[in-house]
């Protein structure tokens, strides 16, 4: 697959971000119905050619923009990458999985050559060319988890499985949607999902979801879509940077809503890592402005109905309460 990368984009400061017609066409619109309630909505991660579901790790036109954004975030806050000592095997597991799939699915951009434990990795877009010994951290410039996580789009968590639960014991989270890795690191699945509104009312749904994830098998990954909204094409909306973006929720007007408000969709992908038995939980984020979204009339109609009828507690949880009415009113013109 040939990818044409957008250059000179910025996801902070003076925002410069553009979705091509192809990026709009393959955007993972998350609403199969005119209403929305929080659900597990897991499905087998089978390949769907010419969509964001084609490969295990989706690389698109924003690759260099997003990896550069990640590097800037890590420079200002290195704690966005956390890996606990017992997760080293899982880190090498993930490095192998990512390198194998990237080199197979995007051979023009990535190359992997292996001679036993002697590996040669080439990332052409990022101009990385390194030879190292698999399993020997001293042969890389940084920890293997950080090394490979800097080269994929989306956030990465490695979940250790023990005591009948999943524990967030490693993560590279530079594009969190209003949460904090430093707060959630070391927590169990039950603990970090406690704020989700529907869980408080239906613990059975939550427990069934956890039981399902605990039983995901090697070679049989699952995925789901999650969504929220973001003002400006800002990737880093973590709790740590709330002082930089929180006020933007008050800036939405009927005149700028199409430009400022972005639907933010997470493709959450969950494969089992074969050696360590850890579960990879990747969060690949896609952004689309409402101006771009309304080029699909059916999407505009459905988003209007979803936001209009969204339960208040979910709107509050997703942080859209302050500008929801403005967005609903603006979208109503496309739902006649």
Number of C-alpha atoms within 10 A of each C-alpha: 11 12 13 10 14 16 14 9 17 18 17 16 8 8 12 13 21 19 16 11 11 11 18 18 15 12 17 20 19 18 15 8 10 15 16 17 10 12 14 15 10 16 12 12 18 14 12 10 9 12 14 20 18 14 19 21 21 19 22 17 18 21 22 21 18 23 19 18 22 25 15 13 17 17 11 9 12 13 16 21 20 21 22 12 9 12 18 18 18 25 26 22 22 26 18 16 16 18 22 15 17 23 18 15 19 17 15 15 19 21 18 18 14 13 8 8 11 12 14 16 17 18 19 13 13 14 9 11 12 13 15 17 16 18 16 12 15 11 14 15 11 11 16 24 26 18 14 17 23 21 22 22 24 28 21 26 24 27 27 22 19 12 8 10 16 22 24 23 23 26 27 25 27 29 25 20 22 18 17 18 24 15 10 17 18 20 17 20 17 15 12 16 14 12 11 15 14 16 17 12 10 10 11 11 13 21 13 12 15 17 12 11 20 17 9 16 15 13 10 12 20 19 21 18 21 18 17 18 18 27 24 22 23 20 22 23 21 20 18 16 13 14 11 14 17 14 10 16 18 10 13 19 14 11 10 11 20 19 16 19 25 23 20 23 22 21 21 20 24 25 23 25 24 15 12 18 19 25 28 24 20 25 24 21 22 22 26 25 24 21 16 17 21 16 13 12 12 13 19 20 18 19 28 23 19 17 20 18 13 16 14 12 13 18 16 14 14 16 18 19 15 14 19 19 13 15 22 17 13 18 23 15 11 16 15 6
